[in-house]
C-alpha cells in the first residue's frame, strides 16, 4: 500500500451532557424539544451556555460544530475519495474513533449531533451494525499513538516548519497529523506529552481548525499528484 495521509482530530469537543448539569433548566428544555433524555444529548454551548458555567474547562467544551465542519471537509475531499485518507476522532473522555472513507455524515447540524451522541453512547455507527461506518479503535489517545508509531501535532508553540515539510514527513512516516478541535485554550499536558513531534505552521495569524485541515489536504493532494 502506498503513502496515505492520516489525520487525527484531537480533543474534539464531543461529549454527552455531564451528569452534574442534566437537571439545569436549559438542558431539560433542550431534551424536551428533541424528545430525548438529558443523558442522551450532546453538550452544545449554543443551547447550554448558562448550564455550562460550572463546568471545568468550559472554554474548550460544547462546540460540536467545529468537528462537524472539519469532518465534512475531510470526508468530501479528493484525497478521501481516492482512498488516501484515514480520519480519526479523539474525544474529551479520551476514546478514539475511526471514520471509514465511505462515511457520509449529514450536513444538517442537529442530525449530526444526534449521530455523535449515538456514537458516544454505543461506540459505533450505526449502533446495531456488524460493519459500522464509525467505530472505536482505541480506549485512549496514547493507545492509538503507540499503535501508529507516533503523532505529529500541529501546535502554535511548536517548532516552526513549512507545511510542505510537515506533510511530506507525515506521508513518508505514516504518522498522523493531529489538529486541535477546541475553540480556545491549549492542548492538555497529556496530549503534549504523547505527541512525538510538535510543529507550528509558518503563519503570522491564528487559523481555524478547518482552515488548517484545508491547507493540509491541499498539500497532501499536491504531493500525491492529485489534480482537479
Buried (B, 14 or more C-beta within 10 A) or exposed (E): EEBBBBBBBBBBBBBBBBEEBBEBEBBBEBBEEEEBEBBBBBBBBEBBEEBBEEBEEBEBBBBBBBBBBBBBBBBEBBBBEEEBBBBBBBBBEBBBBBBBBEBEBEEEBEEBBBBBBBBBEBBBBBEEEEEBBBBBBBEBBBBBBEEBEBBBBBBEEBEEBEBEEBBBBBBEBBBBBBBBBBBEEBBBEEBBEBBBBBBBBEEEEEBEBBBBBBBBBBBBBEBBEBEE
